[in-house]
Amino acid sequence: MPEAQEESRTVEPVRDRQTVTSGGESLERVPDGVTFHDVNTHVDERGAVCELFDLRWGWRDEPLVFAYSFTVRPGMLKGWGMHKEHEDRYFILFGEVEVLLYDERPESPTYGLLSKVVLSEYRRRLMNIPPGVWHLDHNIGSRDAVLINFPTKPYEHENPDKYRLPPNNDRIPYRFDNPRGG
């Protein structure tokens, strides 16, 4: 009998750990200040409509001051990026993106926390990313992911509030095998 087959018999099965509540909510910890707002897509025989942002939802107090869309191609990474003066507010329109978050704020109760959040068109929602939290977007789907960002501060072309690190670096405790993008 080949050695690999013999080894597989001696390995004990490992029970899955709970990852969601009985109501379907993720148990993944996220950096302090990261919040979500589920968004409904209404479908009828003519098509669909999805509201992207409404201050009346009471999700975030900051007004809508700037918006842009961006895409991430299948298998590609965008990030690590971080802002010091504003927060990002992501909305996923199409695709599936794993957002990695690393809290580097020394005063934060979640300082040093690395977490993963999946945004998907199958459960559209808004997600905010506070200043000082590094984030990286990884398309885990099979088509371009389309996201919209409603940052709390307009982009300043002359003085961007954007700080970057390569996917694999000595500052964030996460490693990618053969990262594509950055």
C-alpha positions as CSV (number, residue, x, y, z in Angstrom):
1,M,0.0,0.0,0.0
2,P,1.4,3.5,-0.9
3,E,2.7,5.5,2.1
4,A,0.3,8.4,1.4
5,Q,-2.8,6.1,1.6
6,E,-1.5,4.6,4.9
7,E,-1.0,8.1,6.4
8,S,-4.5,9.2,5.5
9,R,-5.9,6.4,7.6
10,T,-4.2,7.5,10.8
11,V,-5.3,11.2,10.6
12,E,-8.3,11.9,12.9
13,P,-11.1,14.0,11.4
14,V,-11.4,17.5,12.6
15,R,-14.8,18.9,13.3
16,D,-15.6,22.2,11.6
17,R,-15.7,25.2,13.9
18,Q,-18.8,27.4,14.0
19,T,-18.4,30.3,11.6
20,V,-22.0,31.7,11.5
21,T,-24.9,32.1,13.9
22,S,-28.1,30.1,13.5
23,G,-29.4,33.3,11.8
24,G,-26.6,33.2,9.3
25,E,-24.5,36.1,10.7
26,S,-20.8,35.7,10.5
27,L,-18.9,35.2,13.7
28,E,-15.7,36.6,12.2
29,R,-14.3,39.4,14.3
30,V,-13.6,42.7,12.4
31,P,-11.6,45.7,13.4
32,D,-13.4,48.1,15.8
33,G,-15.5,50.6,13.9
34,V,-16.2,48.3,10.9
35,T,-19.9,48.1,10.4
36,F,-22.3,46.7,7.8
37,H,-25.8,47.5,6.4
38,D,-27.6,44.9,4.4
39,V,-29.1,46.2,1.2
40,N,-32.1,44.7,-0.6
41,T,-32.4,44.0,-4.3
42,H,-36.0,44.2,-5.5
43,V,-36.7,42.0,-8.6
44,D,-39.8,41.7,-10.7
45,E,-40.5,40.7,-14.3
46,R,-39.0,44.0,-15.7
47,G,-35.7,43.8,-13.9
48,A,-34.2,44.8,-10.6
49,V,-33.6,47.9,-8.5
50,C,-31.1,48.2,-5.6
51,E,-30.8,51.3,-3.4
52,L,-27.1,51.9,-2.8
53,F,-27.1,54.5,0.0
54,D,-29.6,56.4,2.0
55,L,-28.8,58.6,5.0
56,R,-32.2,57.7,6.4
57,W,-30.9,54.2,7.1
58,G,-28.9,55.7,10.0
59,W,-26.0,53.5,9.0
60,R,-23.3,56.2,9.1
61,D,-23.7,59.8,10.1
62,E,-21.2,61.3,7.6
63,P,-22.8,62.8,4.5
64,L,-22.3,61.5,1.0
65,V,-19.6,63.7,-0.4
66,F,-17.9,61.6,-3.2
67,A,-18.5,58.4,-5.0
68,Y,-16.6,56.3,-7.5
69,S,-16.7,52.7,-8.8
70,F,-13.8,50.3,-9.2
71,T,-13.3,46.8,-10.5
72,V,-11.1,43.9,-9.4
73,R,-10.4,41.2,-12.1
74,P,-10.8,37.5,-11.2
75,G,-7.9,36.3,-9.0
76,M,-6.4,39.7,-8.7
77,L,-5.5,41.7,-5.5
78,K,-5.9,45.4,-4.9
79,G,-4.2,46.7,-1.8
80,W,-2.9,46.9,0.8
81,G,-4.2,50.4,1.2
82,M,-5.0,52.6,4.2
83,H,-6.3,56.1,4.8
84,K,-5.4,58.4,7.7
85,E,-8.1,61.1,7.2
86,H,-11.2,59.4,5.9
87,E,-13.1,56.1,5.9
88,D,-14.1,54.0,2.9
89,R,-17.7,52.9,2.5
90,Y,-17.9,50.0,0.1
91,F,-20.9,48.7,-1.8
92,I,-20.6,45.5,-3.9
93,L,-22.6,45.6,-7.1
94,F,-21.4,42.5,-8.9
95,G,-19.0,39.7,-8.1
96,E,-17.4,38.2,-5.0
97,V,-14.6,39.9,-3.1
98,E,-12.7,38.9,0.0
99,V,-11.7,42.0,1.9
100,L,-8.8,41.5,4.2
101,L,-8.6,44.0,7.1
102,Y,-5.7,44.6,9.4
103,D,-6.1,47.0,12.4
104,E,-2.9,48.9,13.0
105,R,-4.5,51.6,15.3
106,P,-2.6,51.3,18.6
107,E,-5.6,52.8,20.5
108,S,-8.1,50.4,19.0
109,P,-9.5,47.5,21.1
110,T,-8.9,45.3,18.1
111,Y,-5.3,46.4,17.5
112,G,-3.4,43.7,15.6
113,L,-6.5,41.9,14.4
114,L,-6.4,40.5,10.9
115,S,-9.8,39.5,9.5
116,K,-11.5,38.5,6.3
117,V,-15.0,39.6,5.1
118,V,-16.6,38.4,1.9
119,L,-18.7,40.9,-0.1
120,S,-21.0,39.3,-2.7
121,E,-23.8,40.3,-5.1
122,Y,-25.7,37.4,-3.5
123,R,-25.9,39.4,-0.2
124,R,-25.4,43.0,-1.2
125,R,-24.4,45.3,1.7
126,L,-22.4,48.4,2.6
127,M,-19.3,48.1,4.7
128,N,-17.2,50.9,6.1
129,I,-13.5,50.8,6.8
130,P,-12.3,53.3,9.4
131,P,-9.1,55.4,9.0
132,G,-6.0,53.5,10.1
133,V,-7.3,50.1,9.0
134,W,-5.3,48.5,6.2
135,H,-7.4,46.7,3.6
136,L,-6.9,44.6,0.6
137,D,-9.5,43.5,-2.0
138,H,-9.2,40.0,-3.5
139,N,-11.6,38.9,-6.2
140,I,-12.5,35.3,-5.4
141,G,-15.1,35.0,-8.1
142,S,-15.0,34.1,-11.8
143,R,-15.8,37.5,-13.3
144,D,-14.9,41.1,-12.7
145,A,-16.1,42.4,-9.3
146,V,-17.7,45.8,-9.4
147,L,-17.7,47.9,-6.3
148,I,-18.7,51.4,-5.4
149,N,-17.0,53.5,-2.8
150,F,-18.6,56.4,-0.9
151,P,-15.6,57.7,1.0
152,T,-16.2,60.3,3.7
153,K,-13.8,62.8,2.0
154,P,-13.4,63.6,-1.7
155,Y,-10.2,62.5,-3.3
156,E,-7.5,65.1,-3.3
157,H,-5.4,64.6,-6.5
158,E,-2.7,66.9,-5.2
159,N,-2.4,65.4,-1.8
160,P,-4.0,61.8,-1.8
161,D,-4.9,60.3,1.6
162,K,-3.7,56.9,0.4
163,Y,-0.9,54.8,1.8
164,R,0.1,51.5,0.2
165,L,2.0,48.4,0.9
166,P,2.7,45.4,-1.4
167,P,0.6,42.2,-0.8
168,N,3.4,40.5,1.0
169,N,5.3,42.7,3.5
170,D,6.8,42.6,6.9
171,R,4.2,44.9,8.5
172,I,1.0,42.8,8.0
173,P,1.0,39.2,9.2
174,Y,-0.5,37.6,6.1
175,R,1.2,35.9,3.1
176,F,-0.1,35.2,-0.4
177,D,1.2,32.4,-2.6
178,N,2.0,34.0,-5.9
179,P,0.0,37.2,-5.5
180,R,-1.4,38.8,-8.7
181,G,-1.8,42.5,-8.5
182,G,-1.1,44.8,-5.6
